[in-house]
Amino acid sequence: MAKKALLITPELCIGCRACQVACKSWNQLPAEKTQNKGSYENPGDLTPTLYNKIRFVEVPSEKDPIRWLFVSQRCMHCEDAGCMKICPSPGALYKTKDGIVSFNQDKCIGCKLCIAGCPFDIPRYNQKNKISKCNFCEDRVANNQPPACAKTCPTGSITYGDRDALIANAQKVGYQKLYGQMDLGGLGVLYAFKDAPKLYGLNENPRIPESIVFWNNVLKPLSYIGLGGVVAASILHYLVIGPHKEEEV
């Protein structure tokens, strides 16, 4: 079955944040009290009840006093997902036949290792210490419906479809290389950028931390067979969190 994807084109985004509202509505996520911190961007970051956020980027411009870029921030649904590599609880994070990286809060143990494994700083944890992030509207996709954000976007800044078809269509209109096209095995959320990714708030070459790769290839198999499980867990904690330090009085 063809892998599904979203294509984000920031230059088409008008910052209306209808996608944020649609996401909250479909996933029944409660509103949050926010505080103005001197920016039109609201809320200022992803939260356990905000899966999709429009990042406001102000950059200098030769033609205008300032140039606005509106960039959708959410889980990238990586093919080679660092969060899944490091998660010690089977089934807490899983991949669907459409390539979606989804989650099961009932199986989440609250270790927060997925945060260390994500190159994009996406996973959040709710008050019950359970993972929370964009699930690509998994239930809608399973019923041949587009994610709520793509369904409601009024300008076509967020489009949904077969991944290969989205890439081909973007190339036809001049985007020869999309952000995420090859990164981490291929992202489920692609970006059509006119400038360098850094300008939009994304790293040029996202990589899974080496400590996560070491855990997945060496330590994780040891923990599965029982022998060395405690040692493996201790080493992983040291690599990801660091040594325990006593606070000075």
Backbone torsions as a table, in degrees:
resi	resn	phi	psi	omega
1	MET	NA	136.2	-177.3
2	ALA	-63.2	137.4	178.3
3	LYS	-71.1	134.8	178.7
4	LYS	-87.7	157.9	-179.6
5	ALA	-157.6	165.6	170.2
6	LEU	-113.0	140.6	174.0
7	LEU	-113.7	120.9	-178.8
8	ILE	-104.1	125.3	176.9
9	THR	-118.9	94.3	-173.3
10	PRO	-56.2	-35.0	-177.5
11	GLU	-66.1	-16.5	177.5
12	LEU	-91.9	-10.2	-176.7
13	CYS	-80.2	135.3	179.7
14	ILE	-105.7	5.8	177.0
15	GLY	71.8	23.5	-177.2
16	CYS	-74.6	-21.8	178.2
17	ARG	63.8	23.5	174.6
18	ALA	-61.6	-31.4	178.9
19	CYS	-64.7	-36.4	177.3
20	GLN	-63.5	-44.3	-179.0
21	VAL	-66.2	-44.2	-179.0
22	ALA	-62.9	-39.4	178.7
23	CYS	-63.0	-46.4	178.9
24	LYS	-63.3	-40.8	-178.1
25	SER	-64.6	-49.2	-176.4
26	TRP	-66.3	-41.3	-177.0
27	ASN	-88.1	4.8	177.8
28	GLN	53.8	49.6	179.5
29	LEU	-96.8	130.4	-176.1
30	PRO	-70.0	155.6	175.0
31	ALA	-71.3	158.6	-179.7
32	GLU	-127.3	147.1	175.5
33	LYS	-78.4	127.1	-177.9
34	THR	-120.2	171.3	-178.0
35	GLN	-132.0	133.9	178.5
36	ASN	-70.8	122.0	-179.6
37	LYS	-117.0	27.8	175.9
38	GLY	92.1	14.4	179.3
39	SER	-137.0	152.7	175.2
40	TYR	-71.7	-19.1	179.9
41	GLU	-64.7	129.0	-176.7
42	ASN	-157.9	127.1	-9.9
43	PRO	-64.2	173.0	-176.4
44	GLY	-80.5	-12.5	-177.6
45	ASP	-158.2	165.8	173.2
46	LEU	-64.5	149.8	178.6
47	THR	-137.3	173.0	177.1
48	PRO	-61.0	-19.3	178.7
49	THR	-116.3	19.4	174.9
50	LEU	-135.3	98.7	-175.5
51	TYR	-83.0	-25.8	-174.8
52	ASN	-135.6	125.9	-176.9
53	LYS	-132.3	140.7	174.6
54	ILE	-90.9	115.8	177.9
55	ARG	-84.9	129.2	177.8
56	PHE	-94.9	122.7	-178.6
57	VAL	-120.1	123.2	177.4
58	GLU	-103.2	123.9	-179.4
59	VAL	-131.4	151.7	177.9
60	PRO	-62.8	152.3	179.6
61	SER	-141.4	141.9	179.1
62	GLU	-76.5	-30.0	-176.6
63	LYS	-89.5	-37.7	-176.0
64	ASP	-120.1	160.9	178.1
65	PRO	-55.9	-33.6	180.0
66	ILE	-155.9	152.7	178.8
67	ARG	-115.7	129.2	179.6
68	TRP	-98.9	134.1	171.4
69	LEU	-122.5	131.4	178.7
70	PHE	-114.1	117.9	-171.9
71	VAL	-124.0	123.9	178.3
72	SER	-72.4	126.4	179.7
73	GLN	-112.9	126.1	-178.2
74	ARG	-168.1	178.0	174.3
75	CYS	-58.9	137.7	-177.1
76	MET	-89.3	-10.3	179.4
77	HIS	52.4	59.3	-177.6
78	CYS	-65.4	144.1	172.4
79	GLU	-67.6	-45.4	174.4
80	ASP	-100.2	85.9	-170.1
81	ALA	-89.1	116.9	178.9
82	GLY	-63.1	-34.5	179.7
83	CYS	-62.6	-38.8	179.7
84	MET	-73.3	-33.2	179.4
85	LYS	-62.2	-39.4	-172.5
86	ILE	-95.3	-16.0	-176.7
87	CYS	-62.8	122.3	-177.6
88	PRO	-87.5	-4.1	-176.4
89	SER	-108.0	105.8	-177.7
90	PRO	-55.3	128.3	176.9
91	GLY	90.6	-11.2	178.5
92	ALA	-66.3	-39.7	172.4
93	LEU	-121.8	133.4	-178.0
94	TYR	-147.3	161.3	-179.1
95	LYS	-113.5	134.6	179.7
96	THR	-87.6	172.6	179.7
97	LYS	-65.6	-18.9	178.5
98	ASP	-88.4	-0.7	-179.7
99	GLY	90.9	9.2	-179.6
100	ILE	-79.2	133.4	173.0
101	VAL	-94.6	104.7	-176.7
102	SER	-112.8	-177.1	-174.5
103	PHE	-142.8	157.3	176.4
104	ASN	-126.5	104.7	-175.9
105	GLN	-62.9	-27.6	179.8
106	ASP	-64.9	-25.6	-178.8
107	LYS	-100.4	-4.4	178.0
108	CYS	-74.0	132.2	-178.7
109	ILE	-101.7	3.4	174.9
110	GLY	74.2	23.2	-177.1
111	CYS	-75.9	-22.8	178.4
112	LYS	67.8	14.6	178.5
113	LEU	-67.5	-25.7	179.6
114	CYS	-62.1	-28.4	177.9
115	ILE	-63.1	-42.4	178.9
116	ALA	-68.3	-29.9	-176.9
117	GLY	-83.0	-11.5	-175.9
118	CYS	-93.6	120.2	179.1
119	PRO	-71.6	-9.5	-174.3
120	PHE	-111.4	4.7	178.0
121	ASP	54.9	57.2	-174.9
122	ILE	-104.1	-50.1	-172.4
123	PRO	-57.4	138.9	173.8
124	ARG	-125.2	161.2	-179.9
125	TYR	-123.7	136.9	-177.4
126	ASN	-86.0	-173.3	-176.8
127	GLN	-65.5	-20.5	177.1
128	LYS	-91.4	10.0	179.0
129	ASN	63.2	40.5	179.0
130	LYS	-118.5	144.3	-178.0
131	ILE	-62.6	147.6	179.1
132	SER	-149.8	130.5	-180.0
133	LYS	-167.7	175.5	175.4
134	CYS	-58.3	130.6	177.2
135	ASN	-110.8	15.7	175.7
136	PHE	62.3	22.8	-174.1
137	CYS	48.4	55.0	-176.4
138	GLU	-49.7	-40.3	-178.4
139	ASP	-69.0	-33.9	176.9
140	ARG	-69.8	-46.4	-178.9
141	VAL	-60.6	-39.5	179.6
142	ALA	-62.6	-20.7	179.5
143	ASN	-110.4	28.0	175.2
144	ASN	60.3	34.4	176.3
145	GLN	-117.2	145.1	178.3
146	PRO	-71.7	155.8	173.4
147	PRO	-55.1	151.3	-175.4
148	ALA	-57.6	-36.9	-178.5
149	CYS	-63.9	-44.4	179.6
150	ALA	-69.0	-35.2	-179.7
151	LYS	-63.3	-37.1	-173.1
152	THR	-95.2	-15.1	-176.2
153	CYS	-59.4	121.2	-173.7
154	PRO	-81.7	-13.0	-174.0
155	THR	-113.0	-6.5	-176.0
156	GLY	82.6	14.3	177.3
157	SER	-66.2	-30.5	176.3
158	ILE	-116.0	114.2	178.0
159	THR	-121.5	151.8	-174.5
160	TYR	-127.3	146.3	176.1
161	GLY	168.7	-166.6	174.9
162	ASP	-65.3	134.5	-173.1
163	ARG	-57.9	-47.1	-178.2
164	ASP	-62.1	-38.2	179.9
165	ALA	-67.7	-39.4	178.0
166	LEU	-62.8	-42.1	179.3
167	ILE	-64.2	-45.2	-179.4
168	ALA	-61.9	-43.0	-179.8
169	ASN	-66.1	-38.6	178.9
170	ALA	-66.1	-37.3	178.8
171	GLN	-67.2	-33.1	179.4
172	LYS	-64.5	-30.2	-178.6
173	VAL	-99.1	10.8	171.4
174	GLY	112.4	-6.3	178.1
175	TYR	-90.1	94.1	-174.2
176	GLN	-72.7	-31.6	178.8
177	LYS	-135.1	122.1	179.9
178	LEU	-94.6	146.3	174.5
179	TYR	-67.8	126.5	-178.9
180	GLY	94.8	-2.5	-177.9
181	GLN	-62.4	-40.2	-179.0
182	MET	-119.4	-14.7	-175.4
183	ASP	-63.8	136.5	175.4
184	LEU	51.3	42.5	178.6
185	GLY	79.7	-1.8	-177.8
186	GLY	109.7	116.8	-179.1
187	LEU	-83.2	151.6	175.4
188	GLY	-84.3	-8.2	174.2
189	VAL	-122.5	112.5	-177.7
190	LEU	-103.0	152.6	179.8
191	TYR	-126.7	134.0	174.8
192	ALA	-100.3	99.5	-176.9
193	PHE	-102.3	143.9	172.9
194	LYS	-93.0	-20.9	-178.8
195	ASP	-125.2	-175.5	-178.9
196	ALA	-62.7	143.0	-179.2
197	PRO	-54.3	-33.4	-178.1
198	LYS	-58.7	-33.9	179.9
199	LEU	-63.6	-28.9	-178.9
200	TYR	-94.0	2.6	177.1
201	GLY	90.6	19.4	-179.8
202	LEU	-123.9	147.7	178.9
203	ASN	-72.2	145.7	-178.4
204	GLU	-62.4	-47.7	-178.5
205	ASN	-128.4	84.0	-179.1
206	PRO	-63.4	138.0	-177.9
207	ARG	-136.7	146.8	173.5
208	ILE	-76.4	133.6	179.8
209	PRO	-54.4	142.7	-177.9
210	GLU	-59.1	-32.3	179.8
211	SER	-63.5	-32.8	179.5
212	ILE	-72.3	-39.7	177.4
213	VAL	-63.0	-41.9	179.7
214	PHE	-63.6	-41.6	178.0
215	TRP	-61.7	-46.6	-175.8
216	ASN	-66.6	-38.3	-174.6
217	ASN	-88.3	-28.6	-172.1
218	VAL	-117.8	-54.4	-171.7
219	LEU	-80.3	-37.9	-177.2
220	LYS	-60.1	-44.1	176.4
221	PRO	-58.9	-35.7	178.5
222	LEU	-64.6	-40.0	-178.8
223	SER	-67.6	-30.8	-180.0
224	TYR	-67.5	-36.8	-177.7
225	ILE	-86.8	-0.1	175.7
226	GLY	90.9	-45.1	-179.0
227	LEU	-67.2	124.7	178.2
228	GLY	79.1	10.2	-177.4
229	GLY	-60.8	-45.3	179.9
230	VAL	-66.5	-41.2	178.7
231	VAL	-63.7	-43.5	179.7
232	ALA	-60.3	-44.3	179.9
233	ALA	-63.9	-38.1	179.8
234	SER	-66.1	-42.1	179.5
235	ILE	-65.8	-42.1	179.1
236	LEU	-60.7	-44.9	179.0
237	HIS	-59.4	-40.7	-179.5
238	TYR	-65.5	-42.3	-177.4
239	LEU	-67.6	-40.7	-174.0
240	VAL	-88.7	-47.4	-174.9
241	ILE	-92.4	-37.6	-178.1
242	GLY	104.8	172.7	-178.5
243	PRO	-68.2	150.3	177.0
244	HIS	-72.6	131.1	180.0
245	LYS	-123.9	132.0	177.4
246	GLU	-74.0	135.0	177.7
247	GLU	-74.5	138.7	178.8
248	GLU	-75.1	139.5	179.3
249	VAL	-88.8	NA	NA
